[in-house]
Amino acid sequence: MKITISHYEFLKQFENAARVYLENRRWNGSPTCLHCGNVDRVQVRKVVGYFRCLACKADFTVRTGTIFERSHIPLDKWLYAMYLISTTRKGISSMQISKELGITQKSAWFMLQRIREACGNGPGGGLLSGIVDAAESYLGGKEDNRHRGKQLTYTALIA
């Protein structure tokens, strides 16, 4: 009898790997205190993933100061949600995220809001500027197809 598992059950095997991956990406192997910036006096705590700065006596994790902070959602679910958001063509709803990850719709909405906030609009407020390449696009339309109130007058077309 063949037993199949869901996508998330498969990915759950990498729960600890997600934390290690983020720690390596953030600190490159040597944890840095997020409060005072000390590298030399950081101690690994007994609980996996927790650190303490002996200089300022502050505890921190890889989540501190990020979009993951104060969230009880595991890091592997966060990374999987980011993967789903970045690979879907037309976007993904919080309802679909909740089904994929096995969390409530409210938690999925919370995650989407934090991820969108982290991505931001960048400079220019998200408006297109400069040279823009638009493949298979038709911009504009026939003047006769506009509503009468929105049609341009003949003098406006000449100018």
C-alpha positions as CSV (number, residue, x, y, z in Angstrom):
1,M,0.0,0.0,0.0
2,K,1.5,3.3,-1.1
3,I,1.2,6.2,1.4
4,T,1.2,9.7,0.0
5,I,1.9,12.9,1.9
6,S,0.9,16.5,1.3
7,H,3.3,19.2,0.1
8,Y,3.5,20.7,3.6
9,E,4.1,17.3,5.3
10,F,7.0,16.8,3.0
11,L,8.4,20.3,3.7
12,K,7.9,19.8,7.5
13,Q,11.0,17.6,7.4
14,F,13.0,20.7,6.8
15,E,11.6,22.7,9.8
16,N,15.0,23.0,11.5
17,A,16.8,23.6,8.2
18,A,14.7,26.8,7.7
19,R,16.0,28.3,10.9
20,V,19.6,27.4,10.1
21,Y,19.2,28.8,6.5
22,L,17.9,32.1,7.8
23,E,20.6,32.3,10.5
24,N,23.3,31.8,7.8
25,R,21.7,34.4,5.5
26,R,21.4,37.0,8.2
27,W,24.6,36.5,10.2
28,N,26.9,34.4,8.0
29,G,27.7,31.9,10.7
30,S,28.5,34.4,13.6
31,P,25.4,35.8,15.4
32,T,25.4,39.5,16.0
33,C,23.5,41.2,18.8
34,L,20.6,43.1,17.4
35,H,20.6,45.5,20.3
36,C,24.2,46.6,20.7
37,G,25.9,45.1,17.6
38,N,28.3,43.0,19.6
39,V,29.7,39.8,17.9
40,D,32.3,38.6,20.4
41,R,30.1,38.2,23.5
42,V,27.1,36.3,22.0
43,Q,26.2,33.1,23.8
44,V,24.1,30.2,22.4
45,R,21.2,29.4,24.8
46,K,20.0,25.9,25.8
47,V,16.8,26.4,23.8
48,V,17.7,25.8,20.1
49,G,17.7,29.0,18.1
50,Y,18.0,31.5,21.0
51,F,21.0,33.7,21.7
52,R,22.1,36.0,24.5
53,C,24.4,39.0,24.3
54,L,26.6,39.0,27.4
55,A,27.4,42.7,26.9
56,C,23.9,44.1,27.0
57,K,22.1,41.0,28.5
58,A,19.6,40.9,25.7
59,D,18.0,37.7,24.3
60,F,17.3,37.4,20.6
61,T,16.6,35.0,17.8
62,V,16.8,35.1,14.0
63,R,13.2,36.4,14.0
64,T,14.0,39.5,16.1
65,G,13.6,42.7,14.1
66,T,12.1,40.9,11.0
67,I,8.6,40.2,9.7
68,F,8.7,36.9,11.5
69,E,8.9,38.6,14.9
70,R,6.1,37.9,17.4
71,S,4.6,35.3,15.2
72,H,3.9,31.7,16.3
73,I,3.9,30.5,12.8
74,P,6.9,28.2,12.1
75,L,9.7,29.6,9.9
76,D,9.2,26.8,7.3
77,K,5.6,27.8,6.8
78,W,6.8,31.4,6.3
79,L,9.3,30.4,3.7
80,Y,6.8,28.1,1.9
81,A,4.3,31.0,1.8
82,M,7.0,33.3,0.3
83,Y,7.6,30.6,-2.3
84,L,3.9,30.3,-3.1
85,I,3.5,34.1,-3.4
86,S,6.5,34.4,-5.7
87,T,5.7,31.5,-8.0
88,T,2.0,32.1,-8.7
89,R,1.2,33.9,-11.9
90,K,-1.9,35.9,-10.8
91,G,-1.3,36.2,-7.1
92,I,-2.6,34.0,-4.3
93,S,-5.4,34.6,-1.8
94,S,-5.2,34.2,2.0
95,M,-7.7,31.4,1.7
96,Q,-5.5,29.4,-0.7
97,I,-2.4,30.0,1.6
98,S,-4.4,28.8,4.6
99,K,-5.3,25.6,2.7
100,E,-1.8,25.0,1.5
101,L,-0.1,25.6,4.9
102,G,-2.8,24.1,7.2
103,I,-3.4,27.4,9.1
104,T,-6.4,29.6,9.6
105,Q,-7.4,32.2,7.0
106,K,-6.7,35.0,9.5
107,S,-3.1,33.8,10.1
108,A,-2.6,33.5,6.3
109,W,-3.9,37.1,5.8
110,F,-1.5,38.3,8.6
111,M,1.4,36.6,6.8
112,L,0.4,38.1,3.4
113,Q,0.2,41.6,4.9
114,R,3.7,41.3,6.5
115,I,5.2,39.8,3.3
116,R,3.7,42.6,1.2
117,E,4.9,45.2,3.6
118,A,8.4,43.8,3.5
119,C,8.4,43.9,-0.3
120,G,7.2,47.5,-0.4
121,N,6.7,49.6,-3.4
122,G,10.2,50.9,-3.7
123,P,11.2,54.2,-5.2
124,G,8.5,56.0,-7.3
125,G,5.6,54.5,-5.3
126,G,5.2,51.5,-7.7
127,L,4.5,53.6,-10.8
128,L,6.2,52.6,-14.1
129,S,8.9,55.0,-15.2
130,G,11.6,55.1,-17.7
131,I,11.7,52.5,-20.5
132,V,9.0,49.8,-19.9
133,D,8.9,46.6,-21.9
134,A,5.3,45.3,-22.2
135,A,5.0,42.1,-24.2
136,E,1.7,41.3,-26.0
137,S,0.0,44.4,-24.7
138,Y,-2.4,46.8,-26.4
139,L,-2.6,50.2,-24.7
140,G,-5.3,52.7,-25.5
141,G,-8.3,52.1,-27.7
142,K,-10.5,53.6,-30.4
143,E,-11.9,57.0,-29.6
144,D,-15.4,55.9,-30.8
145,N,-15.5,53.2,-28.1
146,R,-15.2,55.7,-25.2
147,H,-18.2,57.0,-23.3
148,R,-19.5,60.3,-24.7
149,G,-18.4,62.2,-21.6
150,K,-14.9,60.9,-21.8
151,Q,-14.3,61.3,-25.5
152,L,-11.6,63.8,-26.5
153,T,-12.7,66.8,-28.5
154,Y,-11.3,67.3,-32.0
155,T,-9.2,70.3,-30.8
156,A,-7.7,68.2,-28.1
157,L,-6.7,65.5,-30.6
158,I,-4.9,68.1,-32.8
159,A,-2.9,69.6,-29.9
